[in-house]
Amino acid sequence: MRCLSALERREKMGKQLANNDDLFAAVKSVSQEGIHEVSEEFKLQNQKIERVLGEEKKEKEFVDISLLSDSPREWNFFPPLPAVKMIQLKLSIFENGIWTPVIVWEKQTGDGYYILSGHNRVHALREIMTENARQTWKHDYSKVPCIIYKKDEIDEAKAQELIIDTNYIQRELTPKTRVEVIARRTKYMRYQKNGNGETIDQLINTLGLKKTAVYEDISISLLNPGLSELYFDGKITRKAVLRFTQFSPEIQAWIFENFKDVLTTDRILNLNKFVRTKEQIKEALTEEKTTEGNTKTSITVPKSKVKKVRLIASAYLSDPAFKKMCDEYFS
C-alpha cells in the first residue's frame, strides 16, 4: 500500500473536514506523522516569542478562556488565518494542546484580558469546544496557557507594539501588511513608557530584519496610496515602486492621476535620478518599450547540474509567472 505524501495527507485532511463538522472524526483519519509536521511548525514559535519578550522572564499561567477577549480592531490589523491553516492549527491543538502561550494584557477594569498574541489559537480552541459535544477531552481546552501583563505593567502603545511584533514573526505577510507593520512600529518606537524610545537597530534585532528592507518599507508607507497599491497588488515590482520615493507628494499625486493606466515596471524604471521635471517624467512614462534583442552568454556549471540549469533557463524564458518571480527576487 502506497504511503501518502505530506501534501496528499493535508489535502485529504482538508476534504474530510470540509464534508464533516466533527473535528474528532477527521483527526482519527489523519496519520500521526502528518499532525506532527504541523505541530513542529507551531513549536518553533516559542523561540521567536522569547526574542520579542527579551529579558523579561515571565512564567506562564493558565487562564479561563471565558476571560479572554480580542484586542480592539484598530490595534490588530492582521487578517485571520486562511481556512486551511486554521484546520491545521485545530488539528495540532487537539492532538498536542497549545505549544506557544497566548500573550495577554489585563483590562483596566480587572475583569478579563485582551489578547495581544494568540487570537487564532483562542479562536481555534473555541471552535473545537463549540463543534464537539464530547465531555472527555485529551486536554483541558478551557484553560489557556498565557503570559500575563498586568494592567499597570505596560501601556497601550506597548500593547500594540507586542501585537505587531508577535504577529510579524509568526506569520507569512503580504507586502502591504509588512509595510503597515514597519510603519506602525516606527511610530510606536517614540511612545514607549520608559521615555527612552527605541532605535531602528533595536527594532531590526527584535524582528530579525535587514536594515535596508526596514528603510524601504518606511519609504513605501509614505508614498501616494495609489502608487503603493500598484505594488501591493503585484502590478509593479518593489524596485519600481521605490523609484517614486524621489518625488514630492505633489508630484507623486500628479503621476498617479495622469499615468495610472500606463504605469508598468519597465516604464517606471525609466525614472532615473536625472528625471526631475513633469515634462521629463511624461516622456519617461510614455516611452514605448522597444523589442528586446537576443544575446549569447555562457556560464560554467558542474556536469551533474547541466540538465537542471537548462530546465531553469527554459522556465525563465517561457513561464511568465516564474520570470516575474525571478525578476522581483533579483531586482
C-alpha positions as CSV (number, residue, x, y, z in Angstrom):
1,M,0.0,0.0,0.0
2,R,1.5,3.4,-1.1
3,C,2.2,5.8,1.7
4,L,0.6,9.3,1.2
5,S,2.9,12.3,0.9
6,A,2.7,15.2,3.3
7,L,0.8,17.2,0.7
8,E,-1.6,14.4,0.0
9,R,-2.3,13.9,3.7
10,R,-3.1,17.6,4.1
11,E,-5.4,17.6,1.1
12,K,-7.2,14.6,2.4
13,M,-7.5,16.2,5.8
14,G,-9.0,19.3,4.3
15,K,-11.5,17.4,2.2
16,Q,-12.6,15.4,5.2
17,L,-13.1,18.4,7.3
18,A,-15.0,20.2,4.6
19,N,-17.5,17.4,4.5
20,N,-17.6,16.6,8.2
21,D,-18.2,19.1,11.0
22,D,-16.9,16.6,13.6
23,L,-13.2,17.5,14.1
24,F,-12.6,14.4,16.1
25,A,-13.7,12.1,13.2
26,A,-11.2,13.9,11.0
27,V,-8.4,13.6,13.5
28,K,-8.7,9.8,13.6
29,S,-8.2,9.5,9.9
30,V,-5.0,11.6,9.7
31,S,-1.7,10.0,10.3
32,Q,0.3,10.9,13.4
33,E,3.2,11.9,11.2
34,G,1.1,14.5,9.4
35,I,-0.1,16.1,12.6
36,H,3.4,16.1,13.9
37,E,4.6,18.2,10.9
38,V,2.0,20.8,11.7
39,S,2.8,20.7,15.4
40,E,6.5,21.3,14.8
41,E,5.7,24.5,12.9
42,F,3.9,25.9,15.9
43,K,6.5,24.7,18.4
44,L,9.2,26.9,16.7
45,Q,7.2,30.0,17.5
46,N,8.2,29.7,21.2
47,Q,11.8,30.7,20.3
48,K,10.6,33.7,18.3
49,I,8.3,34.8,21.1
50,E,11.1,34.7,23.6
51,R,13.1,37.0,21.4
52,V,10.3,39.6,21.4
53,L,9.9,39.4,25.2
54,G,13.6,39.9,25.5
55,E,15.0,39.7,29.1
56,E,11.5,39.5,30.7
57,K,11.3,36.1,32.2
58,K,7.6,35.6,32.7
59,E,6.1,32.3,33.9
60,K,3.0,31.1,32.0
61,E,-0.2,31.0,33.9
62,F,-3.5,29.2,33.0
63,V,-6.5,31.5,32.4
64,D,-10.1,30.5,31.8
65,I,-10.9,31.0,28.1
66,S,-14.1,32.9,29.0
67,L,-11.9,35.8,30.4
68,L,-10.0,36.3,27.1
69,S,-11.2,39.0,24.6
70,D,-9.9,40.1,21.2
71,S,-7.9,43.3,21.4
72,P,-9.6,46.3,19.7
73,R,-9.7,46.0,15.9
74,E,-7.7,49.2,15.5
75,W,-4.8,47.6,17.4
76,N,-4.8,44.4,15.4
77,F,-4.9,44.9,11.6
78,F,-3.7,41.4,10.8
79,P,-6.1,39.2,8.9
80,P,-7.4,35.9,10.4
81,L,-5.7,32.6,9.3
82,P,-6.7,31.1,6.0
83,A,-9.2,28.2,6.3
84,V,-6.5,25.5,5.6
85,K,-4.1,27.0,8.2
86,M,-7.0,27.1,10.7
87,I,-7.7,23.5,10.1
88,Q,-4.1,22.6,10.6
89,L,-4.0,24.7,13.8
90,K,-7.1,23.0,15.2
91,L,-5.7,19.5,14.5
92,S,-2.4,20.4,16.2
93,I,-4.1,21.9,19.2
94,F,-6.4,18.9,19.5
95,E,-3.5,16.4,19.4
96,N,-0.9,18.3,21.4
97,G,-2.5,21.2,23.1
98,I,-1.1,24.8,22.8
99,W,2.7,24.9,22.5
100,T,3.1,28.7,22.4
101,P,1.5,30.6,25.3
102,V,-1.0,33.3,24.5
103,I,0.2,36.8,25.5
104,V,-2.5,38.9,27.2
105,W,-2.9,42.3,28.9
106,E,-5.2,42.7,32.0
107,K,-8.1,45.1,31.3
108,Q,-8.2,48.3,33.3
109,T,-11.5,47.1,34.7
110,G,-9.8,44.0,36.1
111,D,-12.5,41.6,34.8
112,G,-10.6,39.9,32.0
113,Y,-7.7,40.2,29.5
114,Y,-7.1,41.5,26.0
115,I,-5.3,39.0,23.7
116,L,-2.1,40.6,22.3
117,S,-0.7,37.4,20.7
118,G,-2.7,34.3,20.0
119,H,-6.1,35.4,18.6
120,N,-6.1,32.5,16.2
121,R,-5.2,29.9,18.8
122,V,-8.0,31.1,21.1
123,H,-10.5,31.1,18.2
124,A,-9.3,27.6,17.3
125,L,-9.9,26.5,20.9
126,R,-13.4,28.0,20.9
127,E,-14.3,26.3,17.6
128,I,-13.1,22.9,19.0
129,M,-15.3,23.3,22.1
130,T,-18.3,24.5,20.1
131,E,-18.1,22.0,17.3
132,N,-17.9,18.9,19.5
133,A,-20.1,17.9,22.3
134,R,-17.8,15.4,23.9
135,Q,-17.3,15.6,27.6
136,T,-14.0,13.8,27.8
137,W,-11.0,15.8,26.4
138,K,-7.4,14.9,25.9
139,H,-6.5,18.4,27.1
140,D,-8.4,20.9,29.2
141,Y,-9.2,23.4,26.4
142,S,-11.0,25.8,28.8
143,K,-7.7,26.7,30.5
144,V,-5.3,28.6,28.2
145,P,-1.6,28.9,28.9
146,C,-0.9,32.7,29.0
147,I,1.9,35.2,29.5
148,I,0.2,37.9,31.5
149,Y,1.0,41.6,31.6
150,K,-0.8,43.3,34.5
151,K,-2.9,46.4,33.7
152,D,-0.3,48.9,35.1
153,E,2.7,46.9,33.8
154,I,2.5,48.2,30.2
155,D,0.6,51.0,28.4
156,E,-1.5,51.0,25.3
157,A,1.5,51.8,23.0
158,K,3.5,48.8,24.3
159,A,0.4,46.6,24.0
160,Q,0.1,47.5,20.3
161,E,3.8,47.0,19.8
162,L,3.5,43.5,21.2
163,I,0.6,42.7,18.9
164,I,2.6,43.8,15.9
165,D,5.9,42.2,16.8
166,T,4.5,38.8,17.7
167,N,2.3,38.6,14.6
168,Y,5.1,39.7,12.4
169,I,7.5,37.0,13.4
170,Q,4.8,34.2,13.3
171,R,3.1,35.0,10.0
172,E,3.6,34.9,6.3
173,L,2.8,38.5,5.5
174,T,1.7,40.2,2.3
175,P,3.8,43.2,1.1
176,K,1.0,45.5,2.2
177,T,0.8,44.1,5.7
178,R,4.6,44.1,6.1
179,V,4.8,47.8,5.2
180,E,2.0,48.6,7.6
181,V,3.8,46.7,10.3
182,I,7.0,48.7,9.9
183,A,5.1,52.0,9.6
184,R,3.3,51.4,12.8
185,R,6.3,50.0,14.7
186,T,8.4,53.0,13.9
187,K,5.6,55.2,15.0
188,Y,5.3,53.4,18.4
189,M,9.0,53.5,18.9
190,R,8.6,57.1,20.0
191,Y,6.0,56.5,22.6
192,Q,7.4,53.9,25.0
193,K,6.6,54.1,28.7
194,N,10.3,54.4,29.7
195,G,10.7,57.5,27.6
196,N,13.9,56.3,26.1
197,G,12.4,55.3,22.8
198,E,13.8,52.6,20.5
199,T,16.4,52.7,17.8
200,I,16.0,51.2,14.3
201,D,18.8,48.8,15.1
202,Q,16.9,47.5,18.2
203,L,13.8,47.1,16.0
204,I,15.8,45.2,13.4
205,N,17.2,42.9,16.0
206,T,13.8,42.2,17.6
207,L,12.1,41.3,14.3
208,G,15.1,39.7,12.6
209,L,15.1,42.2,9.7
210,K,17.6,43.7,7.3
211,K,18.2,47.5,7.8
212,T,17.7,48.2,4.1
213,A,14.3,46.5,4.0
214,V,13.1,48.5,7.0
215,Y,14.0,51.8,5.4
216,E,12.5,50.7,2.1
217,D,9.2,49.7,3.8
218,I,9.1,53.1,5.7
219,S,9.6,54.9,2.4
220,I,6.8,52.8,0.7
221,S,4.5,53.6,3.6
222,L,4.9,57.3,2.9
223,L,4.1,57.1,-0.8
224,N,0.9,58.2,-2.6
225,P,-1.6,55.5,-1.7
226,G,-2.5,54.9,-5.4
227,L,1.2,54.2,-6.3
228,S,1.9,51.9,-3.3
229,E,-1.3,49.9,-4.1
230,L,0.2,49.1,-7.5
231,Y,3.0,47.3,-5.7
232,F,0.7,45.7,-3.1
233,D,-1.5,44.3,-5.9
234,G,1.5,42.8,-7.7
235,K,1.2,45.1,-10.7
236,I,4.7,46.5,-10.4
237,T,7.9,45.3,-8.6
238,R,9.4,46.6,-5.3
239,K,12.3,48.1,-7.2
240,A,9.8,50.0,-9.4
241,V,7.7,51.4,-6.6
242,L,10.8,52.7,-4.8
243,R,11.5,54.9,-7.8
244,F,8.6,57.1,-6.8
245,T,10.3,58.0,-3.5
246,Q,12.5,60.5,-5.3
247,F,9.5,62.7,-6.0
248,S,7.5,65.0,-3.7
249,P,4.0,64.1,-2.6
250,E,2.5,66.6,-5.1
251,I,4.5,65.1,-8.0
252,Q,3.5,61.6,-6.9
253,A,-0.2,62.6,-6.9
254,W,0.3,64.1,-10.4
255,I,1.9,61.0,-11.7
256,F,-0.9,58.7,-10.4
257,E,-3.6,61.0,-11.7
258,N,-2.2,61.3,-15.2
259,F,-0.4,58.0,-15.8
260,K,-2.1,55.3,-13.6
261,D,-3.3,53.4,-16.6
262,V,0.1,53.1,-18.2
263,L,2.3,52.5,-15.2
264,T,4.3,49.3,-15.7
265,T,7.6,48.2,-14.1
266,D,9.5,48.8,-17.4
267,R,8.3,52.3,-17.8
268,I,8.7,53.3,-14.1
269,L,12.3,52.1,-14.2
270,N,12.9,54.8,-16.8
271,L,12.5,57.3,-13.9
272,N,16.2,57.5,-13.1
273,K,17.8,60.2,-10.9
274,F,18.1,62.6,-13.8
275,V,14.3,62.7,-14.4
276,R,13.0,65.7,-12.4
277,T,10.6,67.9,-14.4
278,K,7.0,67.0,-15.3
279,E,8.0,67.0,-19.0
280,Q,10.8,64.6,-18.3
281,I,8.5,62.3,-16.3
282,K,5.9,62.3,-19.0
283,E,8.5,61.4,-21.6
284,A,9.8,58.6,-19.5
285,L,6.4,57.1,-18.7
286,T,5.0,57.2,-22.2
287,E,8.1,55.9,-24.0
288,E,7.2,52.8,-25.8
289,K,9.3,49.7,-24.9
290,T,11.5,48.6,-27.8
291,T,11.6,45.0,-28.9
292,E,14.1,43.2,-26.8
293,G,17.1,41.7,-28.7
294,N,18.9,38.5,-28.1
295,T,22.4,37.9,-26.9
296,K,24.5,34.8,-26.2
297,T,26.1,34.1,-22.8
298,S,27.9,31.2,-21.2
299,I,28.3,30.0,-17.7
300,T,30.3,27.2,-16.2
301,V,28.4,24.7,-14.1
302,P,29.2,21.1,-12.8
303,K,28.3,18.4,-15.3
304,S,25.8,17.0,-12.9
305,K,23.9,20.3,-12.9
306,V,23.7,21.0,-16.6
307,K,20.2,19.5,-17.1
308,K,18.8,21.3,-14.1
309,V,20.3,24.7,-15.2
310,R,18.8,24.2,-18.7
311,L,15.4,23.5,-17.2
312,I,15.5,26.6,-15.1
313,A,16.6,28.8,-18.0
314,S,13.8,27.3,-20.2
315,A,11.3,28.0,-17.5
316,Y,12.5,31.6,-17.1
317,L,12.1,32.3,-20.8
318,S,8.7,30.5,-21.3
319,D,6.9,30.8,-18.0
320,P,5.7,34.4,-17.2
321,A,5.0,33.7,-13.6
322,F,8.4,32.1,-13.0
323,K,10.1,35.0,-14.9
324,K,8.3,37.6,-12.7
325,M,9.3,35.8,-9.5
326,C,13.0,35.7,-10.6
327,D,12.9,39.4,-11.8
328,E,11.5,40.5,-8.4
329,Y,13.9,38.4,-6.4
330,F,17.0,39.7,-8.2
331,S,15.8,43.3,-8.7
